[in-house]
Amino acid sequence: MAETIRESEIVTLAGTKFSPGSEILTLLARQSPEIRGDTRVWMLNDSKLWYASQNQADAYLKVDSSEAYKKGMHNAEHACIQTNMNTIIGMMEPRVSFLDLGCGNANMTIGIVKSAESKGRDVVFYPVDISPRILSVAVQNAKSEGVKTRGLNGDFELLGELLNETQPERQRVFNLGANFVNFNSDHILGLISGVMRSSDLVYFSAQISNNHNVPEIVEQYRDNPGAKGMVFGTLAHVGFSPKDLEYNARFNEKTKEVEAYAVVKDLPEKLKGTGIKPGDEIVVITSYKPSLGDFESIAKKYFDGKLISDPEMTYFAFLGKKKKPGLRL
Ligand SMILES: C[S@@+](CC[C@H](N)C(=O)[O-])C[C@H]1O[C@@H](n2cnc3c(N)ncnc32)[C@H](O)[C@@H]1O
């Protein structure tokens, strides 16, 4: 059957109805705050909320091209990809649907697609993002590099809908990249492995924590106007203004996540019935910083594959295929 790729189009996924304000109210209504010592802690750590408005999307697009942002994890991931490009492409079949889950501006993944094409792979690129504004930048970036592209606007957890857009005869590459760290690992890896066929490929990555680097990692978040902007920008959807909030970041030893959060000083009218009180904390960003051992064991729980890293070995990624069912006796 001849393939029809409608180049550089953007498709809105059917299940996509996203209103950040009501999403936040629903998340709050479904939870009781966690009690930590004398403090009540609310969780609003859904990455869909961080880029949902035009202002948030523009802030991300600006921060992503700033040198300060690139110095941190962004550079480490770039180095990881560049160092291991042959390995990554070596696991791709001749014909590929490349799904970029939470693509952002897609500059990093467009680099992979271009390299794959230069090594003879025929790739259709599917950037997926909840933000139409960010997705249109990704599609434009891909188009200007001459990549065959179909942008998908919506929640990438709707994997079934994404698969309907791709062609079944091609190998699917699921690129979760650094977005992995913003999800519960079992949840997101379970979802992806659940739709993978034996020939499909997954890629995801994380900054690795060890006995020495946690204070430095937390500092990267604490002293970070971009992260603070994401926390305040998310809370603005329910009426908080910056004067109502105080920003901070910490490492949660139990979950191995950095938590970027706000302490509530004053409560907007809209939230008076939610149970939130001044003095409460609202965690907006969580970013998992696994040890290398934990990263490898969660990856190998779902996939067979290999670990790759940047030359400094601060940043690791996993390239894998769906785990073959073990022999059950
Ligand atoms: C950090 S940014 C860009 C990451 C990009 N892959 C990179 O490495 O540069 C994360 C992007 O994922 C998108 N995103 C987050 N959660 C999403 C979800 N559940 N569905 C679709 N897009 C999502 C955001 O809108 C944002 O553009």
The ligand as an SDF file (V2000), in Angstrom:
LIG
                    3D

 27 29  0  0  0  0  0  0  0  0999 V2000
   11.2440   20.1660   28.7780 C   0  0  0  0  0  0  0  0  0  0  0  0
   10.1890   20.3610   27.4930 S   0  0  0  0  0  0  0  0  0  0  0  0
   11.0360   19.7480   26.0930 C   0  0  0  0  0  0  0  0  0  0  0  0
   11.6760   18.4280   26.1350 C   0  0  0  0  0  0  0  0  0  0  0  0
   12.3200   18.0650   24.8350 C   0  0  0  0  0  0  0  0  0  0  0  0
   12.0100   16.6900   24.5560 N   0  0  0  0  0  0  0  0  0  0  0  0
   13.8090   18.2950   24.9290 C   0  0  0  0  0  0  0  0  0  0  0  0
   14.5300   17.3600   25.3210 O   0  0  0  0  0  0  0  0  0  0  0  0
   14.2580   19.4030   24.6520 O   0  0  0  0  0  0  0  0  0  0  0  0
    8.8510   19.2690   27.7430 C   0  0  0  0  0  0  0  0  0  0  0  0
    7.7680   19.3950   26.6850 C   0  0  0  0  0  0  0  0  0  0  0  0
    6.8450   18.3160   26.9150 O   0  0  0  0  0  0  0  0  0  0  0  0
    5.5080   18.8080   26.7680 C   0  0  0  0  0  0  0  0  0  0  0  0
    4.6610   17.9410   27.6080 N   0  0  0  0  0  0  0  0  0  0  0  0
    4.7470   17.7060   28.9320 C   0  0  0  0  0  0  0  0  0  0  0  0
    3.8530   16.7800   29.3280 N   0  0  0  0  0  0  0  0  0  0  0  0
    3.1740   16.4020   28.2010 C   0  0  0  0  0  0  0  0  0  0  0  0
    2.1440   15.4670   27.9450 C   0  0  0  0  0  0  0  0  0  0  0  0
    1.6310   14.6980   28.9160 N   0  0  0  0  0  0  0  0  0  0  0  0
    1.6960   15.3460   26.6830 N   0  0  0  0  0  0  0  0  0  0  0  0
    2.2170   16.1110   25.6740 C   0  0  0  0  0  0  0  0  0  0  0  0
    3.2050   17.0080   25.8610 N   0  0  0  0  0  0  0  0  0  0  0  0
    3.6810   17.1530   27.1100 C   0  0  0  0  0  0  0  0  0  0  0  0
    5.5640   20.2590   27.1870 C   0  0  0  0  0  0  0  0  0  0  0  0
    4.5310   21.0200   26.6330 O   0  0  0  0  0  0  0  0  0  0  0  0
    6.9730   20.6690   26.7230 C   0  0  0  0  0  0  0  0  0  0  0  0
    6.9740   21.2460   25.4430 O   0  0  0  0  0  0  0  0  0  0  0  0
  1  2  1  0
  2  3  1  0
  2 10  1  0
  3  4  1  0
  4  5  1  0
  5  6  1  0
  5  7  1  0
  7  8  2  0
  7  9  1  0
 10 11  1  0
 11 12  1  0
 11 26  1  0
 12 13  1  0
 13 14  1  0
 13 24  1  0
 14 15  1  0
 14 23  1  0
 15 16  2  0
 16 17  1  0
 17 18  1  0
 17 23  2  0
 18 19  1  0
 18 20  2  0
 20 21  1  0
 21 22  2  0
 22 23  1  0
 24 25  1  0
 24 26  1  0
 26 27  1  0
M  CHG  2   2   1   9  -1
M  END
$$$$
